């Protein structure tokens, strides 16, 4: 599908050839000269668009890992997919989503740089971390392989909510934090004010903050030196049994699963027989190497080093993030693992043309091979036919997956309204429901259900003081609870700057997956930043709303909503439906119902044939008789007829992707 996006075939062939040549080049890097004391493993913590990818490029350039002219070719080495560059999402944000568009070109989840200091060669491993709230699970697995991190803050935008969240995760893991102030060359930059803000928010000493411009390269050499001087080296011994931490994986269509590992103890080399602590399965290592920044084979991997291994692992499900790999027959104590990625947003995906389902399912499976966090399950709908129900980490994750299906696999899709997993507590069991059609109706709730709970999140919003009232109103209108706030910094007198406030509250996750983020940006003129983390489940008064066409329910339009919003949402959706459903030969009532209660109704007017047009003269009763016959025919059609909602109508109503 990449060829479809205006890439000449000769370029594609050349890229394939050159990548294949690099991968199978006989020259290998001798890793034995890099002992633990010359290794530095670090990440970059930054909000979206604060310059993480640009700084990574400068570091790669300064260490000679890439040539300067290559930066212009690829713009940002760590952002290889079209969707990354369009959305400003770097690296591990998409986990293994950010994988090959071309056969054999692999997204660098890590980048190893060789740098000489005082005549001694050091190896610096940059392990990418995400910058979006949907991928907090990815943050944990990335930081687990590091000993330090660069805390990158934009000198004009200041501290953002997502940076605070990732900073606390890094601090809990005991990482050494190096504060870096970027974009000091911008006219709007306020380095002194933002440095004070970093001091009050993170407790950093202003003297320790490195001020740089990643775009021009100013001050980046100081960052490189700080990585060497401030970040502690990893520890490990070659004498101890092999112990490697698997922190990421991706899928290669020719070699199977490629695992990214951080070696803790022992030596890992080609031909070794290794085993997974989690699955107990055994494998033979067929290739080891480092990302330099492309895959570069190595002789071995030693303690403290980060690299990739290829082995006879054919299924992505076998590569468990957080797993401990050890030599077959020599088990070791496992490293602290991770909870598996838990889908928090679900949506049904259907083809616009029903006959295209096999092709759609195959495309979904191909993308899911490279993204372990997506859950896939077949589902069928009377209105939309065969489709798949997919689970995602968040709405951005869902939107990126949809865009990749459209861009890379040329799919024409209908995506149902996103939902979250609800917990239905019956008198004898608990059930998680992610599909509204499976949610218990009003009768079942009253007789069998003890309690219904919904997932909630602990949200943080950073916003200028003048928008604080709007943010409070936004949170209350989305059922926010436990609101509290504090001033993040004091505004600078005599400038256009104002104080910024951090607002914390508990929000239902279902309120976030609709239009919350759009309203947040709209009401704050784009100045607010938003972050959240899971906060468990809370009891809630939830109901299932169904929509009836001519008194028959349309399963694909079912919604789970809070009772307080049933009138508002019911009226909004029936008005949408009356605009997109084609008129019939008979009058069609469109209704929103909760249980047996009709919440809202609109009437789709019928086509009316001119049955009296051919009557000339005669008594008026002739015309009245024809009109009565027409009425009776329409009544009969209404009793017997069915209304089919065309796929185009679904596509139009779902494309708004909003419920309130």
ZAVEXKOL-651995 format. One line per 10 residues: their letters; for each residue y, z, x of C-alpha. Coordinates in pm, whole numbers. Layout:
BEGIN
a> Y,Z,X | ...
//
This chain:
BEGIN
xxxxxxxxxx> 0,0,0 | 228,43,298 | 220,-335,346 | 355,-361,-7 | 667,-177,106 | 798,-474,301 | 624,-404,631 | 518,-727,804 | 144,-759,862 | 200,-834,1230
xxxxxxxxxx> 388,-502,1267 | 106,-318,1091 | -153,-474,1320 | 52,-393,1627 | 93,-32,1518 | -278,1,1453 | -361,-148,1789 | -115,65,1982 | -219,387,1806 | -586,311,1859
xxxxxxxxxx> -517,245,2225 | -342,580,2262 | -617,766,2087 | -900,624,2294 | -715,605,2624 | -940,722,2909 | -665,934,3067 | -691,1299,2966 | -465,1597,3019 | -609,1871,3239
xxxxxxxxxx> -530,2188,3049 | -682,2435,3295 | -354,2461,3489 | -179,2614,3184 | -270,2981,3183 | -143,3214,2913 | 166,3317,3110 | 305,2960,3104 | 238,2899,2734 | 493,2952,2457
xxxxxxxxxx> 394,2906,2092 | 690,2899,1854 | 816,2773,1517 | 1157,2683,1378 | 1272,2876,1071 | 1539,2686,880 | 1660,2602,533 | 1630,2239,422 | 1886,2015,595 | 1992,2276,852
xxxxxxxxxx> 1881,2046,1135 | 1523,2151,1213 | 1389,1798,1264 | 1690,1698,1475 | 1651,2004,1698 | 1280,1926,1737 | 1373,1575,1850 | 1617,1708,2110 | 1358,1949,2248 | 1101,1670,2271
xxxxxxxxxx> 1360,1454,2445 | 1471,1720,2694 | 1113,1792,2797 | 1040,1420,2843 | 778,1422,2567 | 953,1128,2401 | 1203,882,2534 | 1557,891,2404 | 1538,540,2260 | 1235,637,2051
xxxxxxxxxx> 1450,875,1848 | 1652,586,1714 | 1335,404,1618 | 1179,683,1420 | 1496,879,1341 | 1306,1208,1337 | 973,1233,1513 | 839,1510,1290 | 936,1326,968 | 709,1024,945
xxxxxxxxxx> 667,965,575 | 922,789,361 | 918,1082,119 | 997,1326,403 | 1304,1135,512 | 1426,1084,155 | 1389,1451,58 | 1467,1620,391 | 1129,1795,391 | 991,1858,735
xxxxxxxxxx> 649,1907,870 | 425,2166,718 | 626,2163,395 | 370,1923,262 | 83,2060,466 | -172,1786,506 | 22,1573,259 | 222,1456,558 | -56,1248,701 | -120,888,790
xxxxxxxxxx> 42,614,593 | -105,379,850 | -465,397,958 | -474,598,1277 | -117,730,1274 | -134,1106,1233 | 157,1330,1139 | 225,1580,1415 | 183,1923,1264 | 226,2056,1615
xxxxxxxxxx> 403,1906,1911 | 313,2014,2264 | 581,1977,2532 | 534,2013,2906 | 841,2157,3078 | 893,2259,3443 | 1080,2582,3519 | 1138,2687,3880 | 876,2438,3995 | 614,2570,3753
xxxxxxxxxx> 493,2366,3457 | 502,2535,3117 | 355,2411,2791 | 560,2472,2476 | 383,2434,2143 | 613,2373,1847 | 421,2459,1529 | 603,2325,1228 | 688,2544,929 | 810,2448,583
xxxxxxxxxx> 1160,2499,449 | 1098,2491,74 | 1000,2770,-163 | 691,2586,-290 | 518,2618,45 | 530,2988,132 | 152,2978,184 | 207,2720,458 | 456,2952,630 | 195,3222,678
xxxxxxxxxx> -64,2999,838 | 194,2835,1068 | 349,3160,1190 | 6,3313,1250 | -39,3081,1549 | 300,3170,1702 | 448,3447,1914 | 811,3358,1846 | 1046,3158,1625 | 1389,2996,1635
xxxxxxxxxx> 1602,3112,1341 | 1821,2807,1277 | 2132,2844,1059 | 2391,2580,967 | 2737,2684,1096 | 2903,2542,786 | 2658,2637,508 | 2559,2978,639 | 2251,3184,563 | 2041,3052,272
xxxxxxxxxx> 1782,3224,54 | 1480,3043,197 | 1572,3136,555 | 1580,3503,456 | 1235,3479,299 | 1072,3314,602 | 1256,3549,841 | 1095,3851,677 | 748,3693,702 | 804,3628,1074
xxxxxxxxxx> 935,3981,1126 | 631,4132,953 | 407,3939,1193 | 594,4078,1493 | 735,3744,1612 | 1023,3738,1860 | 1321,3584,1677 | 1579,3373,1864 | 1892,3319,1646 | 2044,2971,1677
xxxxxxxxxx> 2366,2850,1513 | 2356,2473,1458 | 2615,2205,1369 | 2902,2378,1546 | 3058,2032,1598 | 3125,1985,1224 | 3489,2012,1107 | 3377,2259,837 | 3189,2479,1085 | 3282,2849,1092
xxxxxxxxxx> 3067,2983,1377 | 3236,3326,1397 | 3204,3392,1025 | 2843,3270,1007 | 2751,3471,1319 | 2883,3784,1146 | 2685,3685,840 | 2367,3654,1049 | 2437,3997,1198 | 2472,4162,854
xxxxxxxxxx> 2173,3978,704 | 1923,3973,990 | 2055,4249,1217 | 2096,4009,1508 | 2330,4080,1797 | 2607,3812,1799 | 2571,3797,2179 | 2211,3676,2136 | 2306,3386,1906 | 2285,3046,2076
xxxxxxxxxx> 2545,2800,1946 | 2439,2437,1949 | 2480,2093,1801 | 2133,1943,1771 | 2288,1608,1682 | 2486,1574,2008 | 2252,1786,2220 | 2520,2046,2300 | 2361,2379,2392 | 2001,2264,2332
xxxxxxxxxx> 1911,2325,2698 | 2000,2693,2640 | 1752,2700,2350 | 1484,2557,2578 | 1553,2825,2839 | 1554,3099,2574 | 1210,2990,2457 | 1081,3042,2810 | 1268,3369,2871 | 1252,3549,2536
xxxxxxxxxx> 928,3448,2362 | 628,3640,2492 | 325,3443,2612 | -3,3463,2419 | -289,3677,2543 | -654,3587,2594 | -937,3563,2843 | -1162,3279,2951 | -1438,3531,3017 | -1465,3642,2655
xxxxxxxxxx> -1669,3451,2393 | -1499,3153,2229 | -1272,3251,1944 | -1034,2998,1783 | -806,3032,1482 | -801,2732,1244 | -446,2715,1105 | -433,2361,964 | -644,2051,904 | -609,1691,796
xxxxxxxxxx> -843,1407,714 | -901,1093,919 | -1090,818,741 | -1288,730,1056 | -1348,1068,1223 | -1355,1300,924 | -1173,1633,929 | -941,1703,1222 | -870,2073,1270 | -564,2222,1437
xxxxxxxxxx> -662,2537,1622 | -511,2812,1835 | -762,2929,2095 | -764,3308,2132 | -1044,3356,2385 | -1295,3143,2572 | -1287,2771,2649 | -1331,2492,2393 | -1442,2153,2521 | -1604,1830,2407
xxxxxxxxxx> -1977,1863,2340 | -1960,2233,2248 | -2165,2354,1954 | -1938,2564,1736 | -1977,2746,1405 | -1748,2851,1124 | -1738,3224,1049 | -1649,3152,686 | -1910,2888,596 | -2168,2961,872
xxxxxxxxxx> -2198,2585,922 | -2247,2444,1272 | -2072,2147,1429 | -2059,1952,1753 | -1715,1896,1902 | -1661,1524,1963 | -1300,1535,2085 | -1038,1791,2185 | -675,1734,2264 | -313,1824,2203
xxxxxxxxxx> -36,1667,1996 | 196,1525,2264 | 344,1440,2007 | 69,1193,1907 | -296,1283,1956 | -363,1302,2330 | -720,1383,2445 | -764,1676,2683 | -1050,1799,2898 | -1061,2142,2732
xxxxxxxxxx> -855,2396,2543 | -804,2738,2703 | -685,3077,2571 | -336,3069,2420 | -337,2691,2386 | -286,2501,2061 | -449,2166,1994 | -678,1962,1772 | -1053,1922,1759 | -1266,1654,1596
xxxxxxxxxx> -1623,1736,1505 | -1886,1621,1259 | -1704,1786,968 | -1691,1533,685 | -1551,1733,392 | -1198,1878,384 | -1332,2174,186 | -1525,2287,496 | -1204,2349,691 | -1086,2686,562
xxxxxxxxxx> -734,2774,669 | -748,3109,846 | -1111,3061,949 | -1241,3177,1287 | -1441,2926,1492 | -1685,3054,1754 | -1963,2921,1976 | -2286,2866,1788 | -2515,3165,1842 | -2231,3386,1973
xxxxxxxxxx> -2058,3536,1670 | -1727,3719,1709 | -1514,3945,1492 | -1309,3724,1261 | -933,3708,1273 | -741,3819,964 | -770,3525,728 | -556,3401,443 | -591,3393,71 | -662,3036,-33
xxxxxxxxxx> -367,2839,-166 | -332,2914,-535 | -205,2645,-770 | 90,2775,-971 | 197,2461,-1160 | -37,2235,-1356 | 19,1894,-1511 | -193,1621,-1666 | -169,1280,-1499 | -266,973,-1702
xxxxxxxxxx> -236,598,-1638 | 7,405,-1857 | -274,152,-1914 | -601,324,-2008 | -806,64,-1818 | -643,174,-1492 | -802,521,-1494 | -1077,445,-1233 | -814,316,-992 | -591,620,-1058
xxxxxxxxxx> -877,865,-1007 | -968,703,-676 | -605,722,-559 | -583,1090,-655 | -904,1167,-467 | -776,991,-155 | -453,1192,-152 | -636,1515,-238 | -858,1464,69 | -552,1522,283
xxxxxxxxxx> -406,1806,75 | -631,2106,31 | -384,2286,-195 | -414,2035,-482 | -679,2110,-743 | -822,1818,-941 | -1015,1826,-1266 | -1092,1550,-1514 | -952,1581,-1864 | -934,1361,-2172
xxxxxxxxxx> -674,1337,-2445 | -703,1171,-2784 | -351,1039,-2737 | -355,942,-2369 | -724,879,-2299 | -888,968,-1968 | -684,1143,-1702 | -682,1426,-1449 | -539,1775,-1461 | -390,1864,-1126
xxxxxxxxxx> -275,2199,-989 | 13,2220,-741 | 193,2486,-536 | 518,2413,-720 | 729,2149,-890 | 843,1989,-562 | 481,1964,-454 | 400,1796,-787 | 694,1557,-760 | 605,1456,-404
xxxxxxxxxx> 242,1396,-501 | 356,1180,-793 | 591,984,-568 | 316,919,-315 | 85,793,-591 | 356,551,-700 | 474,444,-352 | 149,427,-158 | -102,348,-432 | 117,148,-672
xxxxxxxxxx> 25,366,-970 | 212,365,-1302 | 182,720,-1435 | 244,947,-1728 | 278,1314,-1629 | 266,1578,-1901 | 508,1871,-1910 | 430,2115,-1624 | 264,2442,-1720 | 166,2762,-1539
xxxxxxxxxx> -160,2962,-1551 | -147,3225,-1826 | -376,3526,-1841 | -534,3578,-2183 | -683,3927,-2212 | -953,3936,-2479 | -1117,4259,-2589 | -1412,4196,-2357 | -1288,3960,-2085 | -992,3792,-1913
xxxxxxxxxx> -939,3416,-1906 | -682,3209,-1715 | -550,2915,-1916 | -351,2635,-1754 | -390,2369,-2025 | -185,2430,-2343 | -457,2271,-2559 | -693,2553,-2454 | -440,2827,-2531 | -550,3043,-2829
xxxxxxxxxx> -380,2965,-3160 | -199,3222,-3374 | -509,3318,-3575 | -718,3377,-3262 | -437,3575,-3099 | -406,3809,-3395 | -782,3870,-3429 | -937,3846,-3082 | -668,3866,-2813 | -562,4203,-2680
xxxxxxxxxx> -272,4081,-2462 | -123,3765,-2312 | 35,3778,-1967 | 242,3522,-1777 | 308,3487,-1402 | 643,3614,-1280 | 830,3570,-953 | 1081,3774,-759 | 1376,3538,-726 | 1669,3546,-480
xxxxxxxxxx> 1985,3345,-539 | 2268,3324,-285 | 2591,3198,-438 | 2970,3213,-378 | 3139,3492,-572 | 3320,3261,-814 | 2987,3138,-954 | 2832,3483,-991 | 2896,3502,-1367 | 2735,3163,-1423
xxxxxxxxxx> 2428,3269,-1225 | 2397,3592,-1424 | 2414,3393,-1746 | 2157,3144,-1614 | 1913,3422,-1526 | 1954,3596,-1863 | 1908,3267,-2053 | 1581,3217,-1863 | 1454,3566,-1949 | 1551,3726,-1618
xxxxxxxxxx> 1486,4099,-1576 | 1569,4374,-1325 | 1884,4200,-1203 | 2056,4346,-898 | 2307,4208,-652 | 2493,4283,-331 | 2758,4113,-120 | 2613,3911,165 | 2938,3889,358 | 3309,3930,316
xxxxxxxxxx> 3523,3620,275 | 3766,3516,543 | 4121,3591,444 | 4354,3293,436 | 4078,3033,410 | 3903,2860,125 | 3595,3067,200 | 3490,3334,-47 | 3244,3618,-44 | 2885,3529,-112
xxxxxxxxxx> 2653,3733,-329 | 2275,3761,-318 | 2128,3810,-664 | 1771,3936,-705 | 1577,3936,-1031 | 1234,3891,-1189 | 1187,3554,-1362 | 891,3407,-1552 | 746,3122,-1350 | 734,2904,-1664
xxxxxxxxxx> 1115,2917,-1679 | 1145,2789,-1323 | 919,2484,-1363 | 1138,2334,-1636 | 1506,2274,-1565 | 1605,2596,-1387 | 1675,2443,-1047 | 1883,2158,-1195 | 2094,2405,-1390 | 2128,2629,-1084
xxxxxxxxxx> 2278,2345,-881 | 2489,2219,-1171 | 2642,2556,-1258 | 2715,2639,-893 | 2850,2293,-800 | 2558,2267,-557 | 2650,2578,-357 | 2369,2810,-471 | 2043,2844,-278 | 1725,2968,-438
xxxxxxxxxx> 1400,3123,-321 | 1117,3310,-489 | 785,3480,-421 | 497,3574,-649 | 527,3905,-832 | 205,3915,-1032 | 166,3900,-1410 | 354,4071,-1693 | 279,4094,-2067 | 475,3845,-2276
xxxxxxxxxx> 508,3728,-2636 | 383,3372,-2592 | 283,3120,-2858 | 135,2771,-2865 | 353,2504,-3021 | 191,2184,-3146 | 355,1867,-3272 | 230,1689,-3582 | 265,1319,-3660 | 190,1260,-4026
xxxxxxxxxx> 31,1609,-4034 | -204,1532,-3742 | -161,1717,-3409 | -92,1531,-3084 | -284,1725,-2819 | -96,1590,-2518 | 233,1733,-2649 | 115,2095,-2693 | 338,2356,-2527 | 310,2726,-2446
xxxxxxxxxx> 650,2889,-2501 | 809,3229,-2551 | 852,3323,-2915 | 1226,3369,-2872 | 1266,2999,-2791 | 1041,2844,-3053 | 1329,2730,-3280 | 1535,2583,-2997 | 1248,2397,-2831 | 1094,2284,-3161
xxxxxxxxxx> 1418,2120,-3278 | 1484,1963,-2938 | 1143,1800,-2914 | 1122,1662,-3268 | 1459,1497,-3210 | 1320,1343,-2890 | 1008,1222,-3068 | 1191,1057,-3357 | 1378,843,-3105 | 1073,717,-2914
xxxxxxxxxx> 801,673,-3180 | 797,324,-3336 | 865,302,-3709 | 568,244,-3939 | 518,78,-4276 | 532,426,-4428 | 750,733,-4381 | 626,960,-4099 | 706,1332,-4084 | 737,1467,-3728
xxxxxxxxxx> 688,1843,-3718 | 680,2124,-3464 | 447,2405,-3566 | 347,2748,-3438 | 24,2839,-3611 | 75,2744,-3977 | 451,2788,-3958 | 660,2469,-3939 | 945,2533,-3695 | 1130,2200,-3711
xxxxxxxxxx> 1097,1865,-3882 | 1242,1517,-3855 | 1147,1217,-4069 | 1083,874,-3922 | 1202,625,-4181 | 965,351,-4292 | 1009,-21,-4265 | 1091,-156,-4608 | 998,-512,-4706 | 1223,-689,-4955
xxxxxxxxxx> 965,-722,-5237 | 1227,-827,-5491 | 1378,-1106,-5285 | 1166,-1377,-5450 | 1242,-1270,-5809 | 1504,-1482,-5981 | 1634,-1385,-6323 | 1427,-1190,-6573 | 1466,-833,-6685 | 1543,-555,-6441
xxxxxxxxxx> 1206,-402,-6524 | 1037,-681,-6323 | 1215,-558,-6011 | 1151,-193,-6089 | 782,-267,-6132 | 763,-430,-5788 | 948,-140,-5628 | 713,113,-5791 | 413,-82,-5665 | 565,-76,-5315
xxxxxxxxxx> 619,302,-5335 | 261,359,-5445 | 134,141,-5161 | 339,339,-4909 | 211,669,-5052 | -145,541,-5019 | -84,425,-4662 | 67,763,-4576 | -244,943,-4706 | -486,714,-4525
xxxxxxxxxx> -284,582,-4233 | -273,713,-3879 | 20,709,-3640 | -60,612,-3284 | 192,722,-3027 | 210,438,-2773 | 187,508,-2401 | 542,382,-2351 | 669,653,-2587 | 484,921,-2388
xxxxxxxxxx> 621,780,-2066 | 977,793,-2200 | 958,1145,-2340 | 778,1291,-2038 | 1012,1125,-1789 | 1284,1373,-1890 | 1047,1651,-1776 | 1254,1912,-1959 | 1179,2144,-2245 | 1502,2326,-2289
//
